[in-house]
Amino acid sequence: MSGPLSHLDRIHEQPTEVVAEPLLRESLTRLWFLNDAMRQMQGEAHIHVRHLVVMEQVLCQRLCAQWQSASVRPVAVCLCGGG
């Protein structure tokens, strides 16, 4: 049965299917949102968010050595709904 919020369930399930490890999935999600936000910022705000991006990248690297090649693109596609 398809309810009014079924599309939200699918959006929530897609990143889980792509990256099974919850900590890595959460970190990749934060990284994607930070990168997206950083593109719209200037000055001090941009620098602050850039520091957060670097810290998130370090966390992703520690959670999975292949995080850049295997995971960022599929999670980004799931989160933003396209390429």
N, C-alpha and C positions, 0 to 999 in steps of 0.2 A: 504494500500500500504506500502510495506517495503522498506524504503530508506537506503542509506549507513550508516546512523547514528542511525538507529532504535535500535540497541543494546545499545547505550549510553542512549537513552530515557528510556529503560527498567531498566538499572542500576540506573538511577536517580529516577525513580518511585518506585522501590522496598523499599528503606528505608522509603519513605513517607507512603506506605501501612502498614509497620510494626509499625512505631511511628508517629502518626498524629501530635503531638505537635511540631511545628517547632524549638523552642528553645531547647527542650530536644533532638530532632533528631540531631541538629547541635552540641550540646555538646557531645552526644554519638559518633558522627562521629569523632570529635576532639580527644576524649578519645581513641578511637580505633587506630587512626593514631599515637598518642603520645605513646601509649603502644607498638605499632609495632616498632616505631623508637627507643624507649628506649632499646629494646632487642639488637639492633645493636651498642649501644654506650657504652663507658667506661669512667671512671674517672669523671672529672668535668662536661662533657657534660651529662653523665648519671644522675648525681645528679641534674643538672638544669632541665632536662626533667622530672625527678621524681617529682620535686616540681610542675611542670605544671600539671602532672597527678593527683596529690593530689588535686590541686585547681579545676580541671575539675570534679573530683569525688564529691567534695563538691557542686559544681554547679548542678550536676545531682541529688544529694540527695535533694537539695532544690526545684528543679523542679518537682521531682517525688520520693516519699519515696520508691517505689518499683522498682526503676530503675535497680538495680542489677539483680533481679530475673526475671523481665518481659521483659527487653529491650535490654540489651547488647548483648546477644547471637544472637537474630534475626538480629539486625543491623550489627553485625560483619559478619554473614553469607552473608547478602546482599552485603556488601562492598567488601569482599574478594572472593566472588563467590563460597563458599563452607564451609564445617565444619572444 
